[in-house]
Amino acid sequence: MTLVPILLFGIVVLITHFIEGITGFGCTVLALPFCVLLVGIKSAVPVLVILAWILALYVIIIDFKNIIWKEFTRIVVFVGIGLPIGMILFSKLPESILKSILGVFMILVSIRGLYTSFKPSTKTLSLNKYVMNFILFLGGIIHGAFGSGGPFIVIYAAKALPNKSNFRATICLLWLSLNSVIIVKNISVGAITPDVLKLLLFTIPFLVVGMLLGNKAHNTIDEKIFIKVVYGVLLISGFFMFL
């Protein structure tokens, strides 16, 4: 890897982890399409998973009191069922198929997110608990494969955790738990190569700047407007996966 793609990788990390510092989700799913183009999916995913783990740990340390344990337990049970399925898919499918699947998933989720964000709150679609549980299960599959199941999980969490601080802290505890499993798996199968470690070390300063600025902005930025921006970027990112 040459310096230019690594530097661009760091800039993507800074921007996307700034976003997650505000919302509690989005860093991996937004960074992944750009980072895949720069370094390939087999290098991008392990690095982004570790960076997301570090950011989640930071949020939990400063915001532990806002975790809603009942909702965390429900989320982790259903997501945990789908997680190993996603891990198997990531290890078995070729990179081109993985990118296409992720691209379709990102486009669909972003369209739904934009539609929901522009709808009047009084007309929000109500989903029963079985549908919501299945959404969490799908989020587990996507997270196991790409470390970016956030959008599916957020569909549930946005309804169950309307307070943004409860939402962010609870979701970050989930990312910490899931990504711990994925990191252990990546180590066991040799996915953490010397090149991956070098890329990780280079991008940590970008992560630190992004997460500190994001946390500072958490209580000052209009999150409703920002969510629209997040899903807009997600939609564009989805199309990048087909390049």
NUGUMI-879654 format. One line per field, with one value per atom (N, C-alpha, C): residue number from 1; x, y, z; residue in one letter. Coordinates in nm, 3 decimals, always signed. Each point is the difference from the previous one (the first is absolute). Layout:
BEGIN
pos = NUM,...
px = X,...
py = Y,...
pz = Z,...
code = A,...
//
This chain:
BEGIN
pos = 1,1,1,2,2,2,3,3,3,4,4,4,5,5,5,6,6,6,7,7,7,8,8,8,9,9,9,10,10,10,11,11,11,12,12,12,13,13,13,14,14,14,15,15,15,16,16,16,17,17,17,18,18,18,19,19,19,20,20,20,21,21,21,22,22,22,23,23,23,24,24,24,25,25,25,26,26,26,27,27,27,28,28,28,29,29,29,30,30,30,31,31,31,32,32,32,33,33,33,34,34,34,35,35,35,36,36,36,37,37,37,38,38,38,39,39,39,40,40,40,41,41,41,42,42,42,43,43,43,44,44,44,45,45,45,46,46,46,47,47,47,48,48,48,49,49,49,50,50,50,51,51,51,52,52,52,53,53,53,54,54,54,55,55,55,56,56,56,57,57,57,58,58,58,59,59,59,60,60,60,61,61,61,62,62,62,63,63,63,64,64,64,65,65,65,66,66,66,67,67,67,68,68,68,69,69,69,70,70,70,71,71,71,72,72,72,73,73,73,74,74,74,75,75,75,76,76,76,77,77,77,78,78,78,79,79,79,80,80,80,81,81,81,82,82,82,83,83,83,84,84,84,85,85,85,86,86,86,87,87,87,88,88,88,89,89,89,90,90,90,91,91,91,92,92,92,93,93,93,94,94,94,95,95,95,96,96,96,97,97,97,98,98,98,99,99,99,100,100,100,101,101,101,102,102,102,103,103,103,104,104,104,105,105,105,106,106,106,107,107,107,108,108,108,109,109,109,110,110,110,111,111,111,112,112,112,113,113,113,114,114,114,115,115,115,116,116,116,117,117,117,118,118,118,119,119,119,120,120,120,121,121,121,122,122,122,123,123,123,124,124,124,125,125,125,126,126,126,127,127,127,128,128,128,129,129,129,130,130,130,131,131,131,132,132,132,133,133,133,134,134,134,135,135,135,136,136,136,137,137,137,138,138,138,139,139,139,140,140,140,141,141,141,142,142,142,143,143,143,144,144,144,145,145,145,146,146,146,147,147,147,148,148,148,149,149,149,150,150,150,151,151,151,152,152,152,153,153,153,154,154,154,155,155,155,156,156,156,157,157,157,158,158,158,159,159,159,160,160,160,161,161,161,162,162,162,163,163,163,164,164,164,165,165,165,166,166,166,167,167,167,168,168,168,169,169,169,170,170,170,171,171,171,172,172,172,173,173,173,174,174,174,175,175,175,176,176,176,177,177,177,178,178,178,179,179,179,180,180,180,181,181,181,182,182,182,183,183,183,184,184,184,185,185,185,186,186,186,187,187,187,188,188,188,189,189,189,190,190,190,191,191,191,192,192,192,193,193,193,194,194,194,195,195,195,196,196,196,197,197,197,198,198,198,199,199,199,200,200,200,201,201,201,202,202,202,203,203,203,204,204,204,205,205,205,206,206,206,207,207,207,208,208,208,209,209,209,210,210,210,211,211,211,212,212,212,213,213,213,214,214,214,215,215,215,216,216,216,217,217,217,218,218,218,219,219,219,220,220,220,221,221,221,222,222,222,223,223,223,224,224,224,225,225,225,226,226,226,227,227,227,228,228,228,229,229,229,230,230,230,231,231,231,232,232,232,233,233,233,234,234,234,235,235,235,236,236,236,237,237,237,238,238,238,239,239,239,240,240,240,241,241,241,242,242,242,243,243,243
px = +0.084,-0.084,+0.088,-0.035,+0.074,-0.059,+0.069,-0.038,-0.136,-0.028,-0.122,-0.127,-0.017,-0.121,-0.008,+0.113,-0.001,-0.044,+0.049,-0.040,-0.149,-0.048,-0.143,-0.083,+0.051,-0.065,-0.015,+0.106,-0.004,-0.102,-0.010,-0.097,-0.143,-0.025,-0.131,-0.032,+0.098,-0.018,-0.036,+0.069,-0.028,-0.144,-0.043,-0.134,-0.108,+0.016,-0.105,-0.006,+0.112,-0.002,-0.044,+0.012,-0.064,-0.152,-0.051,-0.144,-0.048,+0.072,-0.043,+0.016,+0.095,+0.012,-0.125,-0.073,-0.125,-0.118,-0.013,-0.121,+0.008,+0.122,+0.014,+0.003,-0.016,+0.009,+0.047,+0.041,+0.028,+0.145,+0.096,+0.140,+0.043,-0.030,+0.048,-0.076,-0.132,-0.080,+0.024,+0.032,+0.032,+0.143,+0.092,+0.141,+0.029,-0.073,+0.035,+0.012,-0.099,+0.013,+0.122,+0.031,+0.117,+0.129,+0.002,+0.121,+0.025,-0.107,+0.015,+0.066,-0.042,+0.061,+0.148,+0.037,+0.138,+0.093,-0.046,+0.092,-0.055,-0.125,-0.058,-0.079,-0.098,-0.091,+0.068,+0.099,+0.065,+0.089,+0.045,+0.076,-0.091,-0.099,-0.086,-0.083,-0.063,-0.092,+0.069,+0.113,+0.064,+0.040,+0.052,+0.042,-0.120,-0.105,-0.118,-0.070,+0.000,-0.060,+0.074,+0.132,+0.079,-0.020,-0.002,-0.021,-0.138,-0.101,-0.135,-0.005,+0.076,+0.008,+0.059,+0.105,+0.064,-0.097,-0.069,-0.096,-0.113,-0.052,-0.108,+0.044,+0.122,+0.052,+0.008,+0.043,+0.009,-0.138,-0.100,-0.135,-0.055,+0.022,-0.049,+0.065,+0.129,+0.071,-0.058,-0.029,-0.047,-0.152,-0.073,-0.147,-0.064,+0.068,-0.046,-0.139,-0.029,-0.126,-0.122,+0.020,-0.113,-0.033,+0.070,-0.030,-0.134,-0.087,-0.128,+0.020,+0.019,+0.043,-0.106,-0.128,-0.106,+0.002,+0.010,+0.001,+0.131,+0.109,+0.128,-0.008,-0.060,-0.011,-0.081,-0.113,-0.084,+0.075,+0.065,+0.073,+0.110,+0.079,+0.117,-0.041,-0.116,-0.046,-0.029,-0.081,-0.041,+0.113,+0.077,+0.115,+0.104,+0.017,+0.097,-0.030,-0.129,-0.038,+0.048,-0.010,+0.039,+0.149,+0.071,+0.143,+0.085,-0.008,+0.086,-0.032,-0.126,-0.036,+0.075,+0.004,+0.073,+0.149,+0.056,+0.143,+0.033,-0.087,+0.020,-0.006,-0.100,-0.014,+0.125,+0.056,+0.117,+0.120,+0.013,+0.116,-0.016,-0.125,-0.026,-0.022,-0.060,-0.039,+0.113,+0.011,+0.100,-0.027,+0.105,-0.012,-0.103,-0.008,-0.095,-0.144,-0.030,-0.135,-0.030,+0.098,-0.018,-0.030,+0.074,-0.020,-0.138,-0.046,-0.131,-0.112,+0.012,-0.100,-0.006,+0.117,+0.005,-0.055,+0.030,-0.050,-0.152,-0.062,-0.146,-0.058,+0.058,-0.044,+0.008,+0.110,+0.019,-0.100,-0.025,-0.094,-0.141,-0.043,-0.134,-0.018,+0.098,-0.010,+0.004,+0.083,+0.010,-0.128,-0.061,-0.127,-0.107,-0.005,-0.097,+0.029,+0.128,+0.037,-0.035,+0.025,-0.035,-0.151,-0.072,-0.146,-0.056,+0.049,-0.047,+0.037,+0.119,+0.046,-0.078,-0.056,-0.077,-0.149,-0.045,-0.141,-0.037,-0.121,-0.047,-0.003,+0.042,+0.011,-0.133,-0.111,-0.131,-0.038,+0.073,-0.032,+0.106,+0.082,+0.107,-0.056,+0.059,-0.045,+0.022,-0.103,+0.011,+0.028,+0.104,+0.037,-0.019,-0.058,-0.022,+0.131,-0.006,+0.124,+0.069,-0.078,+0.061,+0.082,-0.055,+0.073,+0.126,-0.014,+0.115,+0.109,-0.042,+0.098,+0.072,-0.073,+0.061,+0.099,-0.034,+0.091,+0.130,-0.011,+0.120,+0.083,-0.067,+0.067,+0.077,-0.064,+0.068,+0.119,-0.018,+0.111,+0.119,-0.027,+0.106,+0.076,-0.074,+0.063,+0.091,-0.052,+0.077,+0.122,-0.019,+0.112,+0.108,-0.041,+0.097,+0.082,-0.063,+0.069,+0.086,-0.052,+0.066,+0.036,-0.043,+0.020,-0.082,-0.109,-0.077,-0.150,-0.049,-0.143,-0.081,+0.064,-0.063,-0.134,-0.014,-0.127,-0.120,+0.013,-0.111,-0.028,+0.104,-0.016,-0.057,+0.039,-0.050,-0.149,-0.053,-0.144,-0.076,+0.050,-0.062,+0.030,+0.127,+0.042,-0.060,-0.022,-0.057,-0.141,-0.072,-0.134,+0.004,+0.089,+0.006,+0.072,+0.088,+0.083,-0.009,-0.111,-0.020,+0.094,+0.050,+0.096,+0.137,+0.059,+0.121,+0.120,+0.007,+0.111,-0.015,-0.124,-0.026,+0.029,-0.043,+0.021,+0.149,+0.078,+0.143,+0.074,-0.024,+0.072,-0.034,-0.130,-0.043,+0.051,-0.009,+0.048,+0.152,+0.072,+0.146,+0.042,-0.078,+0.028,-0.018,-0.100,-0.021,+0.119,+0.045,+0.115,+0.123,+0.020,+0.115,-0.007,-0.118,-0.019,+0.019,-0.070,+0.007,+0.139,+0.059,+0.132,+0.109,-0.021,+0.095,+0.003,-0.119,-0.009,+0.068,-0.028,+0.056,+0.152,+0.051,+0.145,+0.069,-0.058,+0.056,+0.000,-0.109,-0.008,+0.106,+0.016,+0.099,+0.142,+0.029,+0.132,+0.020,-0.104,+0.011,+0.020,-0.055,+0.013,+0.113,+0.077,+0.114,-0.033,-0.117,-0.041,+0.073,+0.057,+0.075,+0.145,+0.027,+0.132,+0.088,+0.131,+0.088,-0.047,-0.049,-0.050,-0.122,-0.088,-0.119,+0.041,+0.097,+0.047,+0.063,+0.078,+0.061,-0.108,-0.100,-0.110,-0.077,-0.022,-0.070,+0.075,+0.130,+0.080,+0.001,+0.004,+0.001,-0.131,-0.112,-0.131,-0.049,+0.063,-0.046,-0.002,+0.100,-0.010,-0.122,-0.035,-0.119,-0.126,-0.002,-0.111,-0.016,+0.109,-0.005,-0.057,+0.047,-0.051,-0.149,-0.039,-0.140,-0.092,+0.039,-0.090,-0.009,+0.108,-0.005,-0.087,+0.016,-0.084,-0.146,-0.023,-0.136,-0.071,+0.072,-0.061,-0.031,+0.088,-0.024,-0.123,-0.021,-0.114,-0.130,+0.008,-0.117,-0.118,+0.028,-0.107,-0.029,+0.068,-0.018,-0.058,+0.021,-0.048,-0.143,-0.083,-0.137,+0.007,-0.030,+0.020,-0.098,-0.119,-0.097,+0.054,+0.061,+0.062,+0.120,+0.078,+0.121,-0.030,-0.109,-0.038,-0.032,-0.062,-0.029,+0.131,+0.099,+0.130,+0.065,-0.009,+0.058,-0.058,-0.133,-0.062,+0.024,+0.015,+0.035,+0.138,+0.096,+0.135,-0.002,-0.082,-0.011,-0.051,-0.097,-0.055,+0.108,+0.074,+0.109,+0.106,+0.030,+0.101,-0.041,-0.129,-0.049,+0.030,-0.016,+0.029,+0.149,+0.084,+0.145,+0.040,-0.078,+0.035,-0.005,-0.066,-0.011,+0.107,+0.090,+0.107,+0.110
py = -0.120,+0.120,+0.125,+0.095,+0.125,+0.103,+0.113,+0.100,+0.064,+0.028,+0.073,-0.074,-0.129,-0.069,-0.014,-0.014,-0.011,+0.133,+0.111,+0.132,+0.024,-0.036,+0.014,-0.088,-0.119,-0.090,+0.072,+0.066,+0.071,+0.112,+0.073,+0.109,-0.054,-0.111,-0.064,-0.042,-0.056,-0.041,+0.121,+0.110,+0.121,+0.046,+0.011,+0.050,-0.094,-0.129,-0.095,-0.024,+0.008,-0.017,+0.128,+0.112,+0.123,-0.018,-0.058,-0.025,-0.093,-0.109,-0.094,+0.059,+0.089,+0.067,+0.078,+0.045,+0.073,-0.095,-0.095,-0.081,-0.134,-0.054,-0.133,-0.111,+0.034,-0.102,+0.067,-0.084,+0.050,-0.002,-0.013,+0.016,-0.109,-0.125,-0.109,-0.006,+0.010,-0.014,+0.116,+0.118,+0.113,-0.007,-0.045,-0.006,-0.115,-0.109,-0.124,+0.012,+0.059,+0.002,+0.076,+0.112,+0.079,-0.072,-0.060,-0.070,-0.126,-0.066,-0.119,+0.038,+0.114,+0.045,+0.032,+0.045,+0.042,-0.115,-0.096,-0.106,-0.142,-0.015,-0.133,-0.041,-0.086,-0.035,-0.081,-0.082,-0.086,+0.080,+0.117,+0.087,+0.101,+0.051,+0.106,-0.048,-0.117,-0.046,-0.020,-0.075,-0.017,+0.131,+0.095,+0.128,+0.079,+0.007,+0.079,-0.060,-0.131,-0.065,+0.040,-0.001,+0.038,+0.147,+0.086,+0.143,+0.025,-0.070,+0.014,-0.048,-0.106,-0.052,+0.106,+0.067,+0.104,+0.116,+0.043,+0.110,-0.037,-0.122,-0.045,-0.003,-0.047,-0.003,+0.141,+0.095,+0.140,+0.054,-0.023,+0.049,-0.064,-0.130,-0.069,+0.055,+0.026,+0.052,+0.135,+0.087,+0.134,+0.007,-0.103,+0.008,-0.127,-0.069,-0.130,+0.009,+0.109,+0.015,+0.001,+0.025,+0.010,-0.132,-0.107,-0.131,-0.052,-0.044,-0.063,-0.151,-0.066,-0.140,-0.095,+0.028,-0.088,-0.006,+0.115,+0.003,-0.057,+0.025,-0.058,-0.153,-0.058,-0.146,-0.055,+0.063,-0.047,+0.010,+0.112,+0.018,-0.104,-0.020,-0.087,-0.146,-0.040,-0.138,-0.027,+0.085,-0.026,+0.029,+0.103,+0.028,-0.111,-0.051,-0.106,-0.128,-0.026,-0.119,+0.012,+0.121,+0.020,+0.019,+0.037,+0.035,-0.112,-0.125,-0.106,-0.031,+0.019,-0.023,+0.098,+0.126,+0.101,-0.028,-0.049,-0.033,-0.108,-0.100,-0.109,+0.053,+0.087,+0.057,+0.080,+0.076,+0.083,-0.087,-0.115,-0.086,-0.086,-0.019,-0.092,+0.068,+0.121,+0.062,+0.084,+0.007,+0.085,+0.148,+0.082,+0.143,+0.069,-0.034,+0.067,-0.025,-0.122,-0.032,+0.073,+0.003,+0.070,+0.148,+0.063,+0.141,+0.026,-0.088,+0.017,-0.014,-0.101,-0.020,+0.123,+0.047,+0.116,+0.124,+0.017,+0.115,+0.004,-0.113,-0.008,+0.031,-0.061,+0.021,+0.148,+0.066,+0.140,+0.090,-0.026,+0.081,-0.012,-0.123,-0.021,+0.067,-0.019,+0.058,+0.152,+0.056,+0.146,+0.062,-0.065,+0.050,+0.000,-0.110,-0.006,+0.107,+0.019,+0.099,+0.141,+0.034,+0.132,+0.019,-0.101,+0.007,+0.025,-0.076,+0.013,+0.136,+0.050,+0.126,+0.120,-0.011,+0.110,-0.012,-0.114,-0.019,+0.073,+0.053,+0.054,-0.110,+0.032,-0.102,-0.066,+0.068,-0.056,-0.114,-0.013,-0.103,-0.109,-0.009,-0.099,-0.141,-0.086,-0.138,-0.076,-0.074,-0.080,-0.145,-0.057,-0.138,-0.085,-0.121,-0.085,-0.060,-0.061,-0.045,-0.111,-0.082,-0.109,+0.055,+0.102,+0.064,+0.068,+0.067,+0.068,-0.099,-0.115,-0.102,-0.055,-0.017,-0.048,+0.102,+0.128,+0.107,-0.007,-0.025,-0.014,-0.120,-0.110,-0.121,+0.031,+0.072,+0.039,+0.091,+0.089,+0.086,-0.080,-0.110,-0.087,-0.066,-0.044,-0.062,+0.100,+0.119,+0.103,+0.040,+0.010,+0.041,-0.109,-0.125,-0.109,-0.003,+0.037,-0.004,+0.124,+0.117,+0.125,+0.090,-0.035,+0.089,+0.126,-0.003,+0.121,-0.028,-0.072,-0.030,+0.112,+0.114,+0.111,+0.044,+0.024,+0.050,-0.088,-0.132,-0.088,+0.011,-0.002,+0.006,+0.135,+0.105,+0.133,+0.013,-0.073,+0.000,-0.036,-0.101,-0.039,+0.101,+0.033,+0.083,+0.140,+0.054,+0.134,+0.006,-0.112,-0.006,-0.032,-0.090,-0.045,+0.099,+0.082,+0.092,+0.141,+0.070,+0.132,+0.108,-0.014,+0.096,-0.023,+0.105,-0.020,-0.046,+0.040,-0.043,-0.147,-0.043,-0.142,-0.083,+0.053,-0.068,-0.021,+0.107,-0.008,-0.093,+0.012,-0.081,-0.148,-0.031,-0.139,-0.065,+0.072,-0.052,-0.021,+0.092,-0.015,-0.120,-0.030,-0.122,-0.123,+0.004,-0.111,-0.013,+0.113,-0.006,-0.055,+0.042,-0.050,-0.152,-0.051,-0.144,-0.078,+0.042,-0.072,+0.006,+0.118,+0.014,-0.072,-0.021,-0.082,-0.142,-0.053,-0.135,-0.005,+0.101,+0.002,+0.015,+0.083,+0.019,-0.131,-0.071,-0.129,-0.097,-0.001,-0.087,+0.038,+0.130,+0.046,-0.039,+0.009,-0.041,-0.150,-0.078,-0.146,-0.052,+0.072,-0.046,+0.069,+0.082,+0.066,+0.120,+0.061,+0.116,+0.127,+0.001,+0.117,-0.015,+0.036,-0.014,+0.119,-0.007,+0.116,+0.126,-0.015,+0.117,+0.059,-0.086,+0.047,+0.077,-0.051,+0.067,+0.136,+0.006,+0.128,+0.102,-0.044,+0.088,+0.047,-0.091,+0.033,+0.107,-0.019,+0.095,+0.138,+0.002,+0.128,+0.075,-0.073,+0.065,+0.037,-0.050,+0.030,+0.150,+0.079,+0.145,+0.064,-0.047,+0.051,-0.038,-0.122,-0.045,+0.090,+0.027,+0.080,+0.139,+0.065,+0.133,-0.007,-0.098,-0.012,-0.026,-0.091,-0.035,+0.113,+0.073,+0.112,+0.113,+0.032,+0.104,-0.043,-0.128,-0.050,+0.004,-0.039,+0.005,+0.143,+0.093,+0.141,+0.053,-0.048,+0.047,-0.071,-0.107,-0.084,+0.081,+0.095,+0.076,+0.133,+0.030,+0.131,-0.007,-0.109,-0.011,-0.052,+0.057,-0.048,-0.139,-0.101,-0.138,-0.041,+0.062,-0.035,+0.036,+0.116,+0.040,-0.088,-0.030,-0.077,-0.143,-0.058,-0.135,-0.004,+0.107,+0.007,-0.001,+0.073,+0.002,-0.138,-0.066,-0.134,-0.097,-0.002,-0.093,+0.040,+0.130,+0.043,-0.049,+0.012,-0.051,-0.151,-0.066,-0.146,-0.045,+0.073,-0.033,+0.011,+0.108,+0.019,-0.109,-0.031,-0.102,-0.137,-0.029,-0.128,-0.018,+0.107,-0.007,-0.017,+0.051,-0.015,-0.148,-0.083,-0.141,-0.074,+0.058,-0.067,+0.047,+0.088,+0.048,-0.104
pz = +0.000,+0.000,+0.000,-0.089,-0.008,+0.096,+0.015,+0.099,-0.030,-0.128,-0.034,+0.042,-0.038,+0.046,+0.151,+0.067,+0.146,+0.062,-0.055,+0.050,-0.023,-0.119,-0.029,+0.093,+0.031,+0.095,+0.135,+0.045,+0.127,+0.001,-0.111,-0.010,+0.007,-0.069,+0.007,+0.143,+0.069,+0.140,+0.087,-0.018,+0.080,-0.019,-0.126,-0.029,+0.052,-0.026,+0.037,+0.150,+0.068,+0.146,+0.070,-0.066,+0.047,-0.002,-0.108,-0.012,+0.111,+0.021,+0.104,+0.139,+0.019,+0.128,+0.036,-0.102,+0.022,+0.015,-0.092,-0.009,+0.072,+0.016,+0.059,-0.102,-0.127,-0.106,-0.128,-0.096,-0.133,-0.044,+0.095,-0.041,-0.098,+0.030,-0.086,-0.131,+0.007,-0.122,-0.096,+0.052,-0.087,-0.052,+0.084,-0.040,-0.096,+0.015,-0.068,-0.152,-0.072,-0.146,-0.048,+0.065,-0.040,+0.037,+0.119,+0.045,-0.080,-0.044,-0.085,-0.132,-0.057,-0.125,+0.019,+0.119,+0.026,+0.032,+0.083,+0.047,-0.017,-0.049,-0.014,+0.124,-0.019,+0.108,+0.110,-0.035,+0.099,+0.096,-0.042,+0.090,+0.069,-0.074,+0.054,+0.118,-0.014,+0.104,+0.135,+0.008,+0.132,+0.066,-0.078,+0.057,+0.049,-0.080,+0.038,+0.121,+0.012,+0.117,+0.128,-0.005,+0.119,+0.034,-0.101,+0.025,+0.061,-0.050,+0.056,+0.144,+0.030,+0.137,+0.094,-0.044,+0.082,+0.025,-0.106,+0.015,+0.094,-0.014,+0.088,+0.146,+0.024,+0.137,+0.058,-0.080,+0.044,+0.040,-0.084,+0.029,+0.127,+0.017,+0.119,+0.127,-0.005,+0.117,+0.044,-0.097,+0.036,+0.018,-0.045,-0.001,+0.055,+0.090,+0.050,+0.063,+0.068,+0.073,-0.092,-0.128,-0.093,-0.071,+0.033,-0.060,+0.053,-0.090,+0.037,-0.012,+0.113,+0.001,-0.054,+0.023,-0.049,-0.152,-0.065,-0.146,-0.054,+0.069,-0.043,-0.003,+0.103,+0.008,-0.116,-0.029,-0.111,-0.133,-0.022,-0.126,-0.015,+0.105,-0.010,-0.021,+0.053,-0.019,-0.147,-0.063,-0.139,-0.099,+0.026,-0.086,+0.013,+0.122,+0.025,-0.076,-0.026,-0.077,-0.145,-0.056,-0.140,-0.021,+0.105,-0.012,-0.060,+0.049,-0.056,-0.146,-0.041,-0.140,-0.089,+0.043,-0.076,-0.005,+0.110,+0.003,-0.103,-0.010,-0.097,-0.143,-0.027,-0.134,-0.039,+0.094,-0.029,-0.037,+0.064,-0.025,-0.125,-0.047,-0.111,-0.134,+0.000,-0.126,-0.059,-0.135,-0.064,+0.028,-0.012,+0.031,-0.087,-0.130,-0.089,+0.042,+0.044,+0.046,+0.130,+0.090,+0.127,-0.024,-0.092,-0.028,-0.059,-0.088,-0.062,+0.103,+0.087,+0.104,+0.091,+0.041,+0.089,-0.069,-0.129,-0.074,-0.005,-0.031,-0.003,+0.138,+0.102,+0.138,+0.039,-0.033,+0.036,-0.072,-0.127,-0.077,+0.057,+0.028,+0.054,+0.136,+0.087,+0.135,-0.005,-0.087,-0.008,-0.056,-0.098,-0.055,+0.109,+0.076,+0.109,+0.105,+0.032,+0.100,-0.042,-0.127,-0.050,-0.001,-0.044,-0.004,+0.140,+0.097,+0.138,+0.058,-0.030,+0.059,-0.053,-0.121,-0.056,+0.027,+0.052,+0.030,+0.128,+0.010,+0.128,+0.105,+0.122,+0.104,+0.032,-0.026,+0.031,-0.095,-0.110,-0.098,-0.006,+0.102,+0.002,-0.004,-0.082,-0.013,+0.129,+0.042,+0.122,-0.038,+0.055,-0.029,+0.125,-0.018,+0.117,+0.049,+0.118,+0.064,-0.077,-0.074,-0.077,-0.117,-0.067,-0.109,+0.054,+0.115,+0.060,+0.042,+0.052,+0.038,-0.122,-0.112,-0.123,-0.056,+0.013,-0.042,+0.079,+0.131,+0.082,-0.045,-0.034,-0.050,-0.129,-0.094,-0.123,+0.029,+0.097,+0.040,+0.049,+0.071,+0.047,-0.114,-0.103,-0.117,-0.070,-0.027,-0.068,+0.083,+0.132,+0.085,+0.004,+0.001,-0.001,-0.127,-0.112,-0.129,-0.024,+0.035,-0.037,+0.117,+0.122,+0.114,-0.010,-0.079,-0.027,-0.002,+0.099,+0.007,+0.060,+0.026,+0.069,-0.055,-0.131,-0.049,+0.035,-0.011,+0.038,+0.149,+0.080,+0.145,+0.042,-0.070,+0.031,-0.028,-0.099,-0.026,+0.127,+0.071,+0.127,+0.111,+0.015,+0.113,-0.004,-0.120,-0.011,+0.058,-0.006,+0.058,+0.148,+0.038,+0.140,+0.091,-0.058,+0.079,-0.057,+0.024,-0.060,+0.051,+0.124,+0.053,-0.064,-0.059,-0.079,+0.084,+0.127,+0.084,+0.041,+0.031,+0.026,-0.124,-0.114,-0.128,-0.025,+0.010,-0.032,+0.094,+0.131,+0.097,-0.014,-0.017,-0.010,-0.128,-0.111,-0.128,+0.003,+0.063,+0.007,+0.085,+0.104,+0.077,-0.087,-0.088,-0.093,-0.096,-0.057,-0.092,+0.070,+0.125,+0.076,+0.016,+0.032,+0.022,-0.130,-0.106,-0.127,-0.062,+0.003,-0.062,+0.078,+0.130,+0.077,-0.055,-0.031,-0.057,-0.137,-0.083,-0.135,+0.003,+0.092,+0.011,+0.040,+0.097,+0.041,-0.118,-0.077,-0.118,-0.102,-0.025,-0.097,+0.041,+0.129,+0.049,-0.020,+0.031,-0.006,-0.142,-0.100,-0.139,-0.074,+0.070,-0.062,-0.085,+0.022,-0.080,+0.042,+0.121,+0.048,-0.045,-0.123,-0.060,+0.037,-0.026,+0.025,-0.073,-0.123,-0.074,+0.067,+0.051,+0.072,+0.125,+0.074,+0.122,-0.032,-0.107,-0.040,-0.035,-0.076,-0.038,+0.124,+0.093,+0.125,+0.078,+0.019,+0.077,-0.066,-0.132,-0.072,+0.018,+0.007,+0.001,+0.140,+0.105,+0.136,+0.030,-0.039,+0.024,-0.067,-0.120,-0.068,+0.079,+0.053,+0.083,+0.122,+0.069,+0.124,-0.027,-0.106,-0.034,-0.033,-0.081,-0.039,+0.118,+0.090,+0.110,+0.103,+0.022,+0.096,-0.053,-0.128,-0.060,-0.007,-0.031,-0.007,+0.134,+0.104,+0.134,+0.041,-0.035,+0.033,-0.072,-0.123,-0.079,+0.035,+0.078,+0.029,+0.054,+0.088,+0.064,-0.068,-0.111,-0.064,-0.141,-0.070,-0.138,-0.003,-0.089,-0.019,-0.062,+0.082,-0.043,-0.110,-0.003,-0.105,-0.138,-0.009,-0.127,-0.031,+0.103,-0.022,-0.045,+0.053,-0.042,-0.149,-0.051,-0.143,-0.080,+0.049,-0.067,+0.003,+0.116,+0.015,-0.103,-0.011,-0.094,-0.145,-0.025,-0.135,-0.041,+0.091,-0.027,-0.014,+0.082,-0.007,-0.136,-0.055,-0.131,-0.108,+0.001,-0.096,+0.017,+0.126,+0.029,-0.055,+0.005,-0.051,-0.148,-0.076,-0.143,-0.026,+0.090,-0.014,+0.005,+0.067,+0.014,-0.133,-0.101,-0.130,-0.098,+0.044,-0.089,-0.015
code = M,M,M,T,T,T,L,L,L,V,V,V,P,P,P,I,I,I,L,L,L,L,L,L,F,F,F,G,G,G,I,I,I,V,V,V,V,V,V,L,L,L,I,I,I,T,T,T,H,H,H,F,F,F,I,I,I,E,E,E,G,G,G,I,I,I,T,T,T,G,G,G,F,F,F,G,G,G,C,C,C,T,T,T,V,V,V,L,L,L,A,A,A,L,L,L,P,P,P,F,F,F,C,C,C,V,V,V,L,L,L,L,L,L,V,V,V,G,G,G,I,I,I,K,K,K,S,S,S,A,A,A,V,V,V,P,P,P,V,V,V,L,L,L,V,V,V,I,I,I,L,L,L,A,A,A,W,W,W,I,I,I,L,L,L,A,A,A,L,L,L,Y,Y,Y,V,V,V,I,I,I,I,I,I,I,I,I,D,D,D,F,F,F,K,K,K,N,N,N,I,I,I,I,I,I,W,W,W,K,K,K,E,E,E,F,F,F,T,T,T,R,R,R,I,I,I,V,V,V,V,V,V,F,F,F,V,V,V,G,G,G,I,I,I,G,G,G,L,L,L,P,P,P,I,I,I,G,G,G,M,M,M,I,I,I,L,L,L,F,F,F,S,S,S,K,K,K,L,L,L,P,P,P,E,E,E,S,S,S,I,I,I,L,L,L,K,K,K,S,S,S,I,I,I,L,L,L,G,G,G,V,V,V,F,F,F,M,M,M,I,I,I,L,L,L,V,V,V,S,S,S,I,I,I,R,R,R,G,G,G,L,L,L,Y,Y,Y,T,T,T,S,S,S,F,F,F,K,K,K,P,P,P,S,S,S,T,T,T,K,K,K,T,T,T,L,L,L,S,S,S,L,L,L,N,N,N,K,K,K,Y,Y,Y,V,V,V,M,M,M,N,N,N,F,F,F,I,I,I,L,L,L,F,F,F,L,L,L,G,G,G,G,G,G,I,I,I,I,I,I,H,H,H,G,G,G,A,A,A,F,F,F,G,G,G,S,S,S,G,G,G,G,G,G,P,P,P,F,F,F,I,I,I,V,V,V,I,I,I,Y,Y,Y,A,A,A,A,A,A,K,K,K,A,A,A,L,L,L,P,P,P,N,N,N,K,K,K,S,S,S,N,N,N,F,F,F,R,R,R,A,A,A,T,T,T,I,I,I,C,C,C,L,L,L,L,L,L,W,W,W,L,L,L,S,S,S,L,L,L,N,N,N,S,S,S,V,V,V,I,I,I,I,I,I,V,V,V,K,K,K,N,N,N,I,I,I,S,S,S,V,V,V,G,G,G,A,A,A,I,I,I,T,T,T,P,P,P,D,D,D,V,V,V,L,L,L,K,K,K,L,L,L,L,L,L,L,L,L,F,F,F,T,T,T,I,I,I,P,P,P,F,F,F,L,L,L,V,V,V,V,V,V,G,G,G,M,M,M,L,L,L,L,L,L,G,G,G,N,N,N,K,K,K,A,A,A,H,H,H,N,N,N,T,T,T,I,I,I,D,D,D,E,E,E,K,K,K,I,I,I,F,F,F,I,I,I,K,K,K,V,V,V,V,V,V,Y,Y,Y,G,G,G,V,V,V,L,L,L,L,L,L,I,I,I,S,S,S,G,G,G,F,F,F,F,F,F,M,M,M,F,F,F,L,L,L
//
